[in-house]
Amino acid sequence: MDEGLEDITGITCIYVPVNDVYESIKWYQKNLGYQPANNDRVEPGMVMAVLNIPDRNGNLPSPGLRQVVPALFLHKSAEDGGRLRFSWSLDNNKPHAIACFITPRIEELCERFKKNGVNILGERVTSGPNITFADPDGNIWEVWQP
């Protein structure tokens, strides 16, 4: 490989299979602060939506060459289409998260999750506290505070 050439410069999105895109938008807004990224109408019966995390001023990022925070692409998918998770031998083959979010306020986020009835699968400390949780469709995520 030639030195100095960049083939990959970031991740722009994670495709998330869900049963109901409209209800999933509301769940990701309420629990993680994601917001719809485009001008499409948010309404029942949607089959796809793009969500982003707003910056401190409430602005949504535009896709770019060095994408830091991936957008979530919610896609209507049947259960047999699979969900975001895998088994990991280091976790006794329990379902494991596919991605990890970062937060500066994990205690507050954990309280929000509990208040909102989020399915918390586990809490642990690695190089900081972690919470593993599932969305209503069984997609498994993790959040970590450095």
MODELLER restraints for C-alpha pairs under 7 A, 6 or more apart:
rsr = mdl.restraints
at = mdl.atoms
rsr.add(forms.Gaussian(group=physical.xy_distance, feature=features.Distance(at['CA:9:A'], at['CA:65:A']), mean=6.32, stdev=0.5))
rsr.add(forms.Gaussian(group=physical.xy_distance, feature=features.Distance(at['CA:9:A'], at['CA:66:A']), mean=5.38, stdev=0.5))
rsr.add(forms.Gaussian(group=physical.xy_distance, feature=features.Distance(at['CA:10:A'], at['CA:66:A']), mean=5.17, stdev=0.5))
rsr.add(forms.Gaussian(group=physical.xy_distance, feature=features.Distance(at['CA:10:A'], at['CA:67:A']), mean=5.07, stdev=0.5))
rsr.add(forms.Gaussian(group=physical.xy_distance, feature=features.Distance(at['CA:10:A'], at['CA:68:A']), mean=6.50, stdev=0.5))
rsr.add(forms.Gaussian(group=physical.xy_distance, feature=features.Distance(at['CA:11:A'], at['CA:67:A']), mean=5.68, stdev=0.5))
rsr.add(forms.Gaussian(group=physical.xy_distance, feature=features.Distance(at['CA:11:A'], at['CA:68:A']), mean=6.97, stdev=0.5))
rsr.add(forms.Gaussian(group=physical.xy_distance, feature=features.Distance(at['CA:11:A'], at['CA:70:A']), mean=5.80, stdev=0.5))
rsr.add(forms.Gaussian(group=physical.xy_distance, feature=features.Distance(at['CA:12:A'], at['CA:63:A']), mean=6.82, stdev=0.5))
rsr.add(forms.Gaussian(group=physical.xy_distance, feature=features.Distance(at['CA:12:A'], at['CA:67:A']), mean=5.42, stdev=0.5))
rsr.add(forms.Gaussian(group=physical.xy_distance, feature=features.Distance(at['CA:12:A'], at['CA:70:A']), mean=4.72, stdev=0.5))
rsr.add(forms.Gaussian(group=physical.xy_distance, feature=features.Distance(at['CA:12:A'], at['CA:71:A']), mean=6.12, stdev=0.5))
rsr.add(forms.Gaussian(group=physical.xy_distance, feature=features.Distance(at['CA:13:A'], at['CA:70:A']), mean=4.42, stdev=0.5))
rsr.add(forms.Gaussian(group=physical.xy_distance, feature=features.Distance(at['CA:13:A'], at['CA:71:A']), mean=4.40, stdev=0.5))
rsr.add(forms.Gaussian(group=physical.xy_distance, feature=features.Distance(at['CA:13:A'], at['CA:72:A']), mean=5.51, stdev=0.5))
rsr.add(forms.Gaussian(group=physical.xy_distance, feature=features.Distance(at['CA:13:A'], at['CA:73:A']), mean=6.56, stdev=0.5))
rsr.add(forms.Gaussian(group=physical.xy_distance, feature=features.Distance(at['CA:14:A'], at['CA:70:A']), mean=6.43, stdev=0.5))
rsr.add(forms.Gaussian(group=physical.xy_distance, feature=features.Distance(at['CA:14:A'], at['CA:71:A']), mean=6.32, stdev=0.5))
rsr.add(forms.Gaussian(group=physical.xy_distance, feature=features.Distance(at['CA:14:A'], at['CA:72:A']), mean=5.04, stdev=0.5))
rsr.add(forms.Gaussian(group=physical.xy_distance, feature=features.Distance(at['CA:14:A'], at['CA:73:A']), mean=6.04, stdev=0.5))
rsr.add(forms.Gaussian(group=physical.xy_distance, feature=features.Distance(at['CA:15:A'], at['CA:72:A']), mean=6.04, stdev=0.5))
rsr.add(forms.Gaussian(group=physical.xy_distance, feature=features.Distance(at['CA:15:A'], at['CA:73:A']), mean=4.72, stdev=0.5))
rsr.add(forms.Gaussian(group=physical.xy_distance, feature=features.Distance(at['CA:15:A'], at['CA:74:A']), mean=6.16, stdev=0.5))
rsr.add(forms.Gaussian(group=physical.xy_distance, feature=features.Distance(at['CA:16:A'], at['CA:72:A']), mean=6.60, stdev=0.5))
rsr.add(forms.Gaussian(group=physical.xy_distance, feature=features.Distance(at['CA:16:A'], at['CA:73:A']), mean=5.83, stdev=0.5))
rsr.add(forms.Gaussian(group=physical.xy_distance, feature=features.Distance(at['CA:16:A'], at['CA:74:A']), mean=4.86, stdev=0.5))
rsr.add(forms.Gaussian(group=physical.xy_distance, feature=features.Distance(at['CA:16:A'], at['CA:75:A']), mean=6.07, stdev=0.5))
rsr.add(forms.Gaussian(group=physical.xy_distance, feature=features.Distance(at['CA:17:A'], at['CA:74:A']), mean=6.07, stdev=0.5))
rsr.add(forms.Gaussian(group=physical.xy_distance, feature=features.Distance(at['CA:17:A'], at['CA:75:A']), mean=5.11, stdev=0.5))
rsr.add(forms.Gaussian(group=physical.xy_distance, feature=features.Distance(at['CA:17:A'], at['CA:76:A']), mean=5.98, stdev=0.5))
rsr.add(forms.Gaussian(group=physical.xy_distance, feature=features.Distance(at['CA:17:A'], at['CA:77:A']), mean=5.20, stdev=0.5))
rsr.add(forms.Gaussian(group=physical.xy_distance, feature=features.Distance(at['CA:17:A'], at['CA:83:A']), mean=6.13, stdev=0.5))
rsr.add(forms.Gaussian(group=physical.xy_distance, feature=features.Distance(at['CA:18:A'], at['CA:74:A']), mean=6.49, stdev=0.5))
rsr.add(forms.Gaussian(group=physical.xy_distance, feature=features.Distance(at['CA:18:A'], at['CA:75:A']), mean=5.94, stdev=0.5))
rsr.add(forms.Gaussian(group=physical.xy_distance, feature=features.Distance(at['CA:18:A'], at['CA:76:A']), mean=5.13, stdev=0.5))
rsr.add(forms.Gaussian(group=physical.xy_distance, feature=features.Distance(at['CA:18:A'], at['CA:77:A']), mean=5.48, stdev=0.5))
rsr.add(forms.Gaussian(group=physical.xy_distance, feature=features.Distance(at['CA:18:A'], at['CA:137:A']), mean=5.76, stdev=0.5))
rsr.add(forms.Gaussian(group=physical.xy_distance, feature=features.Distance(at['CA:19:A'], at['CA:76:A']), mean=5.40, stdev=0.5))
rsr.add(forms.Gaussian(group=physical.xy_distance, feature=features.Distance(at['CA:19:A'], at['CA:77:A']), mean=5.69, stdev=0.5))
rsr.add(forms.Gaussian(group=physical.xy_distance, feature=features.Distance(at['CA:19:A'], at['CA:78:A']), mean=6.29, stdev=0.5))
rsr.add(forms.Gaussian(group=physical.xy_distance, feature=features.Distance(at['CA:19:A'], at['CA:137:A']), mean=6.66, stdev=0.5))
rsr.add(forms.Gaussian(group=physical.xy_distance, feature=features.Distance(at['CA:20:A'], at['CA:76:A']), mean=6.17, stdev=0.5))
rsr.add(forms.Gaussian(group=physical.xy_distance, feature=features.Distance(at['CA:21:A'], at['CA:46:A']), mean=5.80, stdev=0.5))
rsr.add(forms.Gaussian(group=physical.xy_distance, feature=features.Distance(at['CA:21:A'], at['CA:47:A']), mean=6.04, stdev=0.5))
rsr.add(forms.Gaussian(group=physical.xy_distance, feature=features.Distance(at['CA:21:A'], at['CA:48:A']), mean=6.34, stdev=0.5))
rsr.add(forms.Gaussian(group=physical.xy_distance, feature=features.Distance(at['CA:21:A'], at['CA:49:A']), mean=6.91, stdev=0.5))
rsr.add(forms.Gaussian(group=physical.xy_distance, feature=features.Distance(at['CA:21:A'], at['CA:74:A']), mean=6.16, stdev=0.5))
rsr.add(forms.Gaussian(group=physical.xy_distance, feature=features.Distance(at['CA:21:A'], at['CA:75:A']), mean=6.53, stdev=0.5))
rsr.add(forms.Gaussian(group=physical.xy_distance, feature=features.Distance(at['CA:21:A'], at['CA:76:A']), mean=5.95, stdev=0.5))
rsr.add(forms.Gaussian(group=physical.xy_distance, feature=features.Distance(at['CA:22:A'], at['CA:42:A']), mean=6.69, stdev=0.5))
rsr.add(forms.Gaussian(group=physical.xy_distance, feature=features.Distance(at['CA:22:A'], at['CA:43:A']), mean=5.97, stdev=0.5))
rsr.add(forms.Gaussian(group=physical.xy_distance, feature=features.Distance(at['CA:22:A'], at['CA:44:A']), mean=5.29, stdev=0.5))
rsr.add(forms.Gaussian(group=physical.xy_distance, feature=features.Distance(at['CA:22:A'], at['CA:45:A']), mean=6.85, stdev=0.5))
rsr.add(forms.Gaussian(group=physical.xy_distance, feature=features.Distance(at['CA:22:A'], at['CA:46:A']), mean=6.09, stdev=0.5))
rsr.add(forms.Gaussian(group=physical.xy_distance, feature=features.Distance(at['CA:28:A'], at['CA:34:A']), mean=5.66, stdev=0.5))
rsr.add(forms.Gaussian(group=physical.xy_distance, feature=features.Distance(at['CA:29:A'], at['CA:35:A']), mean=5.85, stdev=0.5))
rsr.add(forms.Gaussian(group=physical.xy_distance, feature=features.Distance(at['CA:31:A'], at['CA:113:A']), mean=6.56, stdev=0.5))
rsr.add(forms.Gaussian(group=physical.xy_distance, feature=features.Distance(at['CA:33:A'], at['CA:53:A']), mean=6.37, stdev=0.5))
rsr.add(forms.Gaussian(group=physical.xy_distance, feature=features.Distance(at['CA:34:A'], at['CA:51:A']), mean=5.73, stdev=0.5))
rsr.add(forms.Gaussian(group=physical.xy_distance, feature=features.Distance(at['CA:34:A'], at['CA:52:A']), mean=5.24, stdev=0.5))
rsr.add(forms.Gaussian(group=physical.xy_distance, feature=features.Distance(at['CA:34:A'], at['CA:53:A']), mean=4.63, stdev=0.5))
rsr.add(forms.Gaussian(group=physical.xy_distance, feature=features.Distance(at['CA:35:A'], at['CA:51:A']), mean=5.17, stdev=0.5))
rsr.add(forms.Gaussian(group=physical.xy_distance, feature=features.Distance(at['CA:35:A'], at['CA:52:A']), mean=5.43, stdev=0.5))
rsr.add(forms.Gaussian(group=physical.xy_distance, feature=features.Distance(at['CA:35:A'], at['CA:53:A']), mean=6.18, stdev=0.5))
rsr.add(forms.Gaussian(group=physical.xy_distance, feature=features.Distance(at['CA:35:A'], at['CA:54:A']), mean=6.98, stdev=0.5))
rsr.add(forms.Gaussian(group=physical.xy_distance, feature=features.Distance(at['CA:36:A'], at['CA:49:A']), mean=6.95, stdev=0.5))
rsr.add(forms.Gaussian(group=physical.xy_distance, feature=features.Distance(at['CA:36:A'], at['CA:50:A']), mean=5.77, stdev=0.5))
rsr.add(forms.Gaussian(group=physical.xy_distance, feature=features.Distance(at['CA:36:A'], at['CA:51:A']), mean=4.41, stdev=0.5))
rsr.add(forms.Gaussian(group=physical.xy_distance, feature=features.Distance(at['CA:36:A'], at['CA:52:A']), mean=6.40, stdev=0.5))
rsr.add(forms.Gaussian(group=physical.xy_distance, feature=features.Distance(at['CA:37:A'], at['CA:50:A']), mean=5.43, stdev=0.5))
rsr.add(forms.Gaussian(group=physical.xy_distance, feature=features.Distance(at['CA:37:A'], at['CA:51:A']), mean=5.02, stdev=0.5))
rsr.add(forms.Gaussian(group=physical.xy_distance, feature=features.Distance(at['CA:37:A'], at['CA:52:A']), mean=5.62, stdev=0.5))
rsr.add(forms.Gaussian(group=physical.xy_distance, feature=features.Distance(at['CA:37:A'], at['CA:60:A']), mean=6.62, stdev=0.5))
rsr.add(forms.Gaussian(group=physical.xy_distance, feature=features.Distance(at['CA:38:A'], at['CA:50:A']), mean=6.81, stdev=0.5))
rsr.add(forms.Gaussian(group=physical.xy_distance, feature=features.Distance(at['CA:47:A'], at['CA:75:A']), mean=5.80, stdev=0.5))
rsr.add(forms.Gaussian(group=physical.xy_distance, feature=features.Distance(at['CA:47:A'], at['CA:76:A']), mean=4.97, stdev=0.5))
rsr.add(forms.Gaussian(group=physical.xy_distance, feature=features.Distance(at['CA:48:A'], at['CA:73:A']), mean=6.92, stdev=0.5))
rsr.add(forms.Gaussian(group=physical.xy_distance, feature=features.Distance(at['CA:48:A'], at['CA:74:A']), mean=5.40, stdev=0.5))
rsr.add(forms.Gaussian(group=physical.xy_distance, feature=features.Distance(at['CA:48:A'], at['CA:75:A']), mean=4.57, stdev=0.5))
rsr.add(forms.Gaussian(group=physical.xy_distance, feature=features.Distance(at['CA:48:A'], at['CA:76:A']), mean=6.35, stdev=0.5))
rsr.add(forms.Gaussian(group=physical.xy_distance, feature=features.Distance(at['CA:49:A'], at['CA:73:A']), mean=5.71, stdev=0.5))
rsr.add(forms.Gaussian(group=physical.xy_distance, feature=features.Distance(at['CA:49:A'], at['CA:74:A']), mean=5.15, stdev=0.5))
rsr.add(forms.Gaussian(group=physical.xy_distance, feature=features.Distance(at['CA:49:A'], at['CA:75:A']), mean=6.83, stdev=0.5))
rsr.add(forms.Gaussian(group=physical.xy_distance, feature=features.Distance(at['CA:50:A'], at['CA:71:A']), mean=6.59, stdev=0.5))
rsr.add(forms.Gaussian(group=physical.xy_distance, feature=features.Distance(at['CA:50:A'], at['CA:72:A']), mean=5.74, stdev=0.5))
rsr.add(forms.Gaussian(group=physical.xy_distance, feature=features.Distance(at['CA:50:A'], at['CA:73:A']), mean=4.56, stdev=0.5))
rsr.add(forms.Gaussian(group=physical.xy_distance, feature=features.Distance(at['CA:50:A'], at['CA:74:A']), mean=6.32, stdev=0.5))
rsr.add(forms.Gaussian(group=physical.xy_distance, feature=features.Distance(at['CA:51:A'], at['CA:71:A']), mean=5.51, stdev=0.5))
rsr.add(forms.Gaussian(group=physical.xy_distance, feature=features.Distance(at['CA:51:A'], at['CA:72:A']), mean=5.06, stdev=0.5))
rsr.add(forms.Gaussian(group=physical.xy_distance, feature=features.Distance(at['CA:51:A'], at['CA:73:A']), mean=6.39, stdev=0.5))
rsr.add(forms.Gaussian(group=physical.xy_distance, feature=features.Distance(at['CA:52:A'], at['CA:60:A']), mean=6.34, stdev=0.5))
rsr.add(forms.Gaussian(group=physical.xy_distance, feature=features.Distance(at['CA:52:A'], at['CA:71:A']), mean=4.80, stdev=0.5))
rsr.add(forms.Gaussian(group=physical.xy_distance, feature=features.Distance(at['CA:52:A'], at['CA:72:A']), mean=6.54, stdev=0.5))
rsr.add(forms.Gaussian(group=physical.xy_distance, feature=features.Distance(at['CA:53:A'], at['CA:60:A']), mean=6.53, stdev=0.5))
rsr.add(forms.Gaussian(group=physical.xy_distance, feature=features.Distance(at['CA:54:A'], at['CA:60:A']), mean=4.53, stdev=0.5))
rsr.add(forms.Gaussian(group=physical.xy_distance, feature=features.Distance(at['CA:54:A'], at['CA:61:A']), mean=6.81, stdev=0.5))
rsr.add(forms.Gaussian(group=physical.xy_distance, feature=features.Distance(at['CA:83:A'], at['CA:138:A']), mean=6.44, stdev=0.5))
rsr.add(forms.Gaussian(group=physical.xy_distance, feature=features.Distance(at['CA:83:A'], at['CA:139:A']), mean=5.26, stdev=0.5))
rsr.add(forms.Gaussian(group=physical.xy_distance, feature=features.Distance(at['CA:84:A'], at['CA:98:A']), mean=5.83, stdev=0.5))
rsr.add(forms.Gaussian(group=physical.xy_distance, feature=features.Distance(at['CA:84:A'], at['CA:139:A']), mean=4.65, stdev=0.5))
rsr.add(forms.Gaussian(group=physical.xy_distance, feature=features.Distance(at['CA:84:A'], at['CA:140:A']), mean=5.94, stdev=0.5))
rsr.add(forms.Gaussian(group=physical.xy_distance, feature=features.Distance(at['CA:85:A'], at['CA:95:A']), mean=5.97, stdev=0.5))
rsr.add(forms.Gaussian(group=physical.xy_distance, feature=features.Distance(at['CA:85:A'], at['CA:96:A']), mean=5.44, stdev=0.5))
rsr.add(forms.Gaussian(group=physical.xy_distance, feature=features.Distance(at['CA:85:A'], at['CA:97:A']), mean=5.31, stdev=0.5))
rsr.add(forms.Gaussian(group=physical.xy_distance, feature=features.Distance(at['CA:85:A'], at['CA:98:A']), mean=5.19, stdev=0.5))
rsr.add(forms.Gaussian(group=physical.xy_distance, feature=features.Distance(at['CA:85:A'], at['CA:139:A']), mean=6.29, stdev=0.5))
rsr.add(forms.Gaussian(group=physical.xy_distance, feature=features.Distance(at['CA:85:A'], at['CA:140:A']), mean=5.53, stdev=0.5))
rsr.add(forms.Gaussian(group=physical.xy_distance, feature=features.Distance(at['CA:86:A'], at['CA:95:A']), mean=5.28, stdev=0.5))
rsr.add(forms.Gaussian(group=physical.xy_distance, feature=features.Distance(at['CA:86:A'], at['CA:96:A']), mean=5.19, stdev=0.5))
rsr.add(forms.Gaussian(group=physical.xy_distance, feature=features.Distance(at['CA:86:A'], at['CA:97:A']), mean=6.99, stdev=0.5))
rsr.add(forms.Gaussian(group=physical.xy_distance, feature=features.Distance(at['CA:87:A'], at['CA:93:A']), mean=4.73, stdev=0.5))
rsr.add(forms.Gaussian(group=physical.xy_distance, feature=features.Distance(at['CA:87:A'], at['CA:94:A']), mean=5.36, stdev=0.5))
rsr.add(forms.Gaussian(group=physical.xy_distance, feature=features.Distance(at['CA:87:A'], at['CA:95:A']), mean=4.56, stdev=0.5))
rsr.add(forms.Gaussian(group=physical.xy_distance, feature=features.Distance(at['CA:87:A'], at['CA:96:A']), mean=5.52, stdev=0.5))
rsr.add(forms.Gaussian(group=physical.xy_distance, feature=features.Distance(at['CA:88:A'], at['CA:94:A']), mean=6.44, stdev=0.5))
rsr.add(forms.Gaussian(group=physical.xy_distance, feature=features.Distance(at['CA:88:A'], at['CA:95:A']), mean=6.97, stdev=0.5))
rsr.add(forms.Gaussian(group=physical.xy_distance, feature=features.Distance(at['CA:88:A'], at['CA:96:A']), mean=6.33, stdev=0.5))
rsr.add(forms.Gaussian(group=physical.xy_distance, feature=features.Distance(at['CA:96:A'], at['CA:140:A']), mean=6.68, stdev=0.5))
rsr.add(forms.Gaussian(group=physical.xy_distance, feature=features.Distance(at['CA:97:A'], at['CA:132:A']), mean=6.92, stdev=0.5))
rsr.add(forms.Gaussian(group=physical.xy_distance, feature=features.Distance(at['CA:97:A'], at['CA:140:A']), mean=4.61, stdev=0.5))
rsr.add(forms.Gaussian(group=physical.xy_distance, feature=features.Distance(at['CA:97:A'], at['CA:141:A']), mean=4.53, stdev=0.5))
rsr.add(forms.Gaussian(group=physical.xy_distance, feature=features.Distance(at['CA:97:A'], at['CA:142:A']), mean=5.80, stdev=0.5))
rsr.add(forms.Gaussian(group=physical.xy_distance, feature=features.Distance(at['CA:98:A'], at['CA:140:A']), mean=6.39, stdev=0.5))
rsr.add(forms.Gaussian(group=physical.xy_distance, feature=features.Distance(at['CA:98:A'], at['CA:141:A']), mean=6.01, stdev=0.5))
rsr.add(forms.Gaussian(group=physical.xy_distance, feature=features.Distance(at['CA:99:A'], at['CA:141:A']), mean=5.60, stdev=0.5))
rsr.add(forms.Gaussian(group=physical.xy_distance, feature=features.Distance(at['CA:99:A'], at['CA:142:A']), mean=6.29, stdev=0.5))
rsr.add(forms.Gaussian(group=physical.xy_distance, feature=features.Distance(at['CA:100:A'], at['CA:141:A']), mean=6.01, stdev=0.5))
rsr.add(forms.Gaussian(group=physical.xy_distance, feature=features.Distance(at['CA:100:A'], at['CA:142:A']), mean=4.45, stdev=0.5))
rsr.add(forms.Gaussian(group=physical.xy_distance, feature=features.Distance(at['CA:100:A'], at['CA:143:A']), mean=5.13, stdev=0.5))
rsr.add(forms.Gaussian(group=physical.xy_distance, feature=features.Distance(at['CA:100:A'], at['CA:144:A']), mean=6.72, stdev=0.5))
rsr.add(forms.Gaussian(group=physical.xy_distance, feature=features.Distance(at['CA:101:A'], at['CA:142:A']), mean=6.13, stdev=0.5))
rsr.add(forms.Gaussian(group=physical.xy_distance, feature=features.Distance(at['CA:101:A'], at['CA:143:A']), mean=4.47, stdev=0.5))
rsr.add(forms.Gaussian(group=physical.xy_distance, feature=features.Distance(at['CA:101:A'], at['CA:144:A']), mean=6.20, stdev=0.5))
rsr.add(forms.Gaussian(group=physical.xy_distance, feature=features.Distance(at['CA:102:A'], at['CA:143:A']), mean=5.59, stdev=0.5))
rsr.add(forms.Gaussian(group=physical.xy_distance, feature=features.Distance(at['CA:102:A'], at['CA:144:A']), mean=5.00, stdev=0.5))
rsr.add(forms.Gaussian(group=physical.xy_distance, feature=features.Distance(at['CA:102:A'], at['CA:145:A']), mean=5.81, stdev=0.5))
rsr.add(forms.Gaussian(group=physical.xy_distance, feature=features.Distance(at['CA:103:A'], at['CA:143:A']), mean=6.89, stdev=0.5))
rsr.add(forms.Gaussian(group=physical.xy_distance, feature=features.Distance(at['CA:103:A'], at['CA:144:A']), mean=6.15, stdev=0.5))
rsr.add(forms.Gaussian(group=physical.xy_distance, feature=features.Distance(at['CA:103:A'], at['CA:145:A']), mean=5.16, stdev=0.5))
rsr.add(forms.Gaussian(group=physical.xy_distance, feature=features.Distance(at['CA:104:A'], at['CA:145:A']), mean=5.63, stdev=0.5))
rsr.add(forms.Gaussian(group=physical.xy_distance, feature=features.Distance(at['CA:105:A'], at['CA:145:A']), mean=6.95, stdev=0.5))
rsr.add(forms.Gaussian(group=physical.xy_distance, feature=features.Distance(at['CA:106:A'], at['CA:145:A']), mean=5.91, stdev=0.5))
rsr.add(forms.Gaussian(group=physical.xy_distance, feature=features.Distance(at['CA:119:A'], at['CA:133:A']), mean=5.56, stdev=0.5))
rsr.add(forms.Gaussian(group=physical.xy_distance, feature=features.Distance(at['CA:119:A'], at['CA:134:A']), mean=5.45, stdev=0.5))
rsr.add(forms.Gaussian(group=physical.xy_distance, feature=features.Distance(at['CA:120:A'], at['CA:132:A']), mean=6.02, stdev=0.5))
rsr.add(forms.Gaussian(group=physical.xy_distance, feature=features.Distance(at['CA:120:A'], at['CA:133:A']), mean=4.28, stdev=0.5))
rsr.add(forms.Gaussian(group=physical.xy_distance, feature=features.Distance(at['CA:120:A'], at['CA:134:A']), mean=6.64, stdev=0.5))
rsr.add(forms.Gaussian(group=physical.xy_distance, feature=features.Distance(at['CA:121:A'], at['CA:132:A']), mean=5.29, stdev=0.5))
rsr.add(forms.Gaussian(group=physical.xy_distance, feature=features.Distance(at['CA:121:A'], at['CA:133:A']), mean=5.03, stdev=0.5))
rsr.add(forms.Gaussian(group=physical.xy_distance, feature=features.Distance(at['CA:122:A'], at['CA:131:A']), mean=5.81, stdev=0.5))
rsr.add(forms.Gaussian(group=physical.xy_distance, feature=features.Distance(at['CA:122:A'], at['CA:132:A']), mean=5.10, stdev=0.5))
rsr.add(forms.Gaussian(group=physical.xy_distance, feature=features.Distance(at['CA:123:A'], at['CA:130:A']), mean=5.64, stdev=0.5))
rsr.add(forms.Gaussian(group=physical.xy_distance, feature=features.Distance(at['CA:123:A'], at['CA:131:A']), mean=4.54, stdev=0.5))
rsr.add(forms.Gaussian(group=physical.xy_distance, feature=features.Distance(at['CA:123:A'], at['CA:132:A']), mean=6.31, stdev=0.5))
rsr.add(forms.Gaussian(group=physical.xy_distance, feature=features.Distance(at['CA:124:A'], at['CA:130:A']), mean=5.26, stdev=0.5))
rsr.add(forms.Gaussian(group=physical.xy_distance, feature=features.Distance(at['CA:124:A'], at['CA:131:A']), mean=6.64, stdev=0.5))
rsr.add(forms.Gaussian(group=physical.xy_distance, feature=features.Distance(at['CA:127:A'], at['CA:146:A']), mean=6.66, stdev=0.5))
rsr.add(forms.Gaussian(group=physical.xy_distance, feature=features.Distance(at['CA:128:A'], at['CA:144:A']), mean=6.65, stdev=0.5))
rsr.add(forms.Gaussian(group=physical.xy_distance, feature=features.Distance(at['CA:128:A'], at['CA:145:A']), mean=5.51, stdev=0.5))
rsr.add(forms.Gaussian(group=physical.xy_distance, feature=features.Distance(at['CA:128:A'], at['CA:146:A']), mean=5.04, stdev=0.5))
rsr.add(forms.Gaussian(group=physical.xy_distance, feature=features.Distance(at['CA:129:A'], at['CA:144:A']), mean=5.78, stdev=0.5))
rsr.add(forms.Gaussian(group=physical.xy_distance, feature=features.Distance(at['CA:129:A'], at['CA:145:A']), mean=5.61, stdev=0.5))
rsr.add(forms.Gaussian(group=physical.xy_distance, feature=features.Distance(at['CA:130:A'], at['CA:142:A']), mean=6.74, stdev=0.5))
rsr.add(forms.Gaussian(group=physical.xy_distance, feature=features.Distance(at['CA:130:A'], at['CA:143:A']), mean=5.58, stdev=0.5))
rsr.add(forms.Gaussian(group=physical.xy_distance, feature=features.Distance(at['CA:130:A'], at['CA:144:A']), mean=4.41, stdev=0.5))
rsr.add(forms.Gaussian(group=physical.xy_distance, feature=features.Distance(at['CA:130:A'], at['CA:145:A']), mean=6.65, stdev=0.5))
rsr.add(forms.Gaussian(group=physical.xy_distance, feature=features.Distance(at['CA:131:A'], at['CA:142:A']), mean=5.55, stdev=0.5))
rsr.add(forms.Gaussian(group=physical.xy_distance, feature=features.Distance(at['CA:131:A'], at['CA:143:A']), mean=5.33, stdev=0.5))
rsr.add(forms.Gaussian(group=physical.xy_distance, feature=features.Distance(at['CA:131:A'], at['CA:144:A']), mean=6.61, stdev=0.5))
rsr.add(forms.Gaussian(group=physical.xy_distance, feature=features.Distance(at['CA:132:A'], at['CA:141:A']), mean=5.84, stdev=0.5))
rsr.add(forms.Gaussian(group=physical.xy_distance, feature=features.Distance(at['CA:132:A'], at['CA:142:A']), mean=4.29, stdev=0.5))
rsr.add(forms.Gaussian(group=physical.xy_distance, feature=features.Distance(at['CA:132:A'], at['CA:143:A']), mean=6.55, stdev=0.5))
rsr.add(forms.Gaussian(group=physical.xy_distance, feature=features.Distance(at['CA:133:A'], at['CA:140:A']), mean=5.77, stdev=0.5))
rsr.add(forms.Gaussian(group=physical.xy_distance, feature=features.Distance(at['CA:133:A'], at['CA:141:A']), mean=5.49, stdev=0.5))
rsr.add(forms.Gaussian(group=physical.xy_distance, feature=features.Distance(at['CA:133:A'], at['CA:142:A']), mean=6.09, stdev=0.5))
rsr.add(forms.Gaussian(group=physical.xy_distance, feature=features.Distance(at['CA:134:A'], at['CA:140:A']), mean=4.38, stdev=0.5))
rsr.add(forms.Gaussian(group=physical.xy_distance, feature=features.Distance(at['CA:134:A'], at['CA:141:A']), mean=6.03, stdev=0.5))
